Amino acid sequence: MNETHFVYIADVYCPWCYAFAPIMQKLAAEHPNIPVQVLGGNLISDAITLAEDVANSPGLTDFWREVEHASGRSLAGAIAAVEQGRDIRLSSPGADLVLTALQRLAPGHGLDQIVALEDVFYGQGQDLFTEEVFAALARRWSIKPEALMSEMQSPATEEAAQAAHDKAAALMGEIGAYPSVFLVREGKRDAVSRGYVHYETVAARLEDAMRDLGVDMEPGAACSWHGGCTVGRHSR
């Protein structure tokens, strides 16, 4: 992808990414001529269960409620899943395989696809890795469920998912700040978001980038927890 485009890096199990999804959708809708390349994350690199995640992270639902408060978006599905003790598997590489398979079978819908995957857990409180969820996702993009399952098991899909992971890691640098949004054009790369920020901040940074006044962040730089960033506007 050589033309001007957004690179959007998000992890299916990142609550800030779920909170940021409407902002990214609004950004894409306001700039329909700028395609969005979506890369998955690696937040939960080793597969675990939700119960294990809760045991390893005391106060997890309190943290999610902080995300709700800061962003204004409900994470009720995930919170209910914890409170009801639902048996849910969590795996970022596994989710990336689902995302990559959907992208390969129904190209051009990457943003909608990752938003749908995030909603399975945070919105609906469901396990992504079930036949029922796979079937629902497949139907949404007019794919046969068996075709989606087959694509997920394809070596080519595994290679594509790994390549996307490597690209995301290279762009983000040492600190994996999810979500991250970059504007890429004419060999330039401007950071529009590194971590969760509100729409007004994203829009202002994008305007700066379009005027060659972008933040042009170094890999590894990151936004603070509630969206304040240490970088700012500058002349190139």
N, C-alpha and C positions, 0 to 999 in steps of 0.2 A: 504494500500500500504506500504509494509515493506521493499522492496528491495531499492537499490539506485535509487533515482529519483529526478527530479526537482519539486519544487512547484513554480508555476508561478501565482502571484496574480495581476490581472489587472481589471480595471473598463472600461466598454464599452464607457463611456462618459469622460474618462480621455485622454486629448490630448497627454500627455507624453506617455501614454500606446500605443496609435496609432503610435506615432513616434518610439517607442521602438520595435514594432512588428517585423520588419525585423531583428533586432538584435537577438531577441529571436528565430526566425525561423532559423537563421544561427547557433545559439548555438545548437539548437536541431538537425539540420542536421549534424553538426560536431560530435555529440555524439549520434548516433542512438540507442545505447544500453542503454541509460538513458531515461526512460519514463518521460513524462511531465504531472504532475497533475495540472490542471488549476482551479483556484478559482476566482469567480467573486468578484467585489468590491461593495462599498456602498457609492460612492461619491455623488450621487443625491438620498438621502434616501427618500425624499418626491417628488412625481411626480410633474413636472412643465412643462410648455410649453417653447419652445425656446424663444419666445417673452418675457416671464417672466424672463428667465435666463439672457437675454440681459439687461432687465430693472434693474435687481438686480446687475448686474456686468458690469458697464460702462467700455468701453475699452476691452470688451471680444475678439473681433476680433483682436485687437492690440496684446493681449496676445497670441492668436493663431499664429499670424505672428512671434512673438518671438520664439515660439516653432518650427515653420518652419525653422527659421534662425538658431537656435541652433542645430537642428537635421538633417536638410536637407530633411525632408519629407513634402510634400505638404498636407495641410488641406483644400484644395480648396473647397471641397464639403460643409463642415460646414460653411465656410466663405460665400459662395454663398447663402446658406440657410438663413443666417442672412440678407444679403444684399437684398435678394428678398422677405424677410418677409414670408418665408414658415411656414405653420402650422405644427409644429413638437412637439411630446411629448417626454419628457425625464424622465426616471425612471431607476435607477440602479437595484432595486429589480425586476422590470419587465424584464429588460434585463437578469438578473441572472436566472429568470425562463425559458426564451427562451434558454439560454446557457445550463442549467441543463437538459431541455427536449431534446435538441440535443445530449448531452452527453449520456443520457440514451437510446435514440433510435439509435444512431450511435456512440457507444463507440470507444475510441482509436483515436479520432480526435479533442480532446479538444482544442489544440493550433490553428488549422486551423479554428475551429468554433468561438473562441473568436475574432480572427483576422477578420473573415468575419463579425461579428456583429459590430465591431469597424468601419469597412469600410462602413457600411450602412450609418452612420452619417458623419464621418469625410471625407471619400472618395467620397461618392455619394450624401451627403446632403439630405438623405431621412429619413422618420420616420420609425423606426424599427417596430412599432406596427401597421402595415397595412397588410391586407390580401395578397397584392401583394408581399411584402417583405417576409412574412411567407412562401408563396408558393415557392418563389425563393430559400430560405434557405432550405426548405424541399427537393426540387428537387436536390439540390447540393449533398445531402447525401442519395439520393434515398429513401426518406421518403414521404409518402402521406401527403399533407398539413393538411387534417383533423386529421391524426394521431398525427401530431405535436401540433395542437391546443388542442386535447384531452389530450395529455401528459402534456402540460403546466397547465392544470386545475386539474391534478391529485394530491391528497393529498400527495402521495409518492414523487412526484416531488417537491412540496412545502417544504416538510420535508428535502429532499436532498439539496435543495438550501439553506435552513436555516442552515443546518449542515455545508455546505461549507462556508457560511458567518461567522459562529462562529469560524471555524478553521482558516480562513484568519485573523479575528480580533485577535485571540489568538497569531498567528505568528507575526503579525505586531506590536502588543502592542498598546501603547497609541497613537502613530502617524501612521495614515494610509498612508504610503508612497507608492504611485502607480507610476510605477509598482514595484513589489518586486519579486526577484528570490532567492530561497533558494536551496541549494544542501543538501539533506537528505541522510545519509548513516550511518549504524551501530550505530544508536542512536545519531549521531552528526548532527548538523544543522549549515551550513555555509551560510552567506548572500553573494550572488554573486552580487546582486543589491538591493539597497533601494532607489527608485527614479530613474529617467532617468540617465543613464550613457552611454557613447559611447562603441562600441564593444570592443575596445582594453582594456578598463578598465575591462569590464565583463570577457573577456577571461583570463586576468591576475589574477583576483580574483578566477576564477574557477580553474586555474592551481595551485594557492596557496592552495585552498581547497583540491584538489586531493593529494597534498603533505603534508597535515595536517598543512599548514601554513595559513589557511583561516582566514577571519576577524571575524567569529564567533560572530556576533553582538548581543547586548542585545536588547530585544524588546523595541521599542520606539526610537531607534537611527535612524537617517535619513540622506540622502544625501542632499547637498545644491542644490539650484535651478538649476544651470547649470551643475550639475553632480559631483562636487567635494565633496568627503566624508571626514569626520573627522577621520574615522577609517583607519587602515592600516594593513600591514602584521605583523604577530607576530608568535612566536613559541608557541606551546601548552605546 
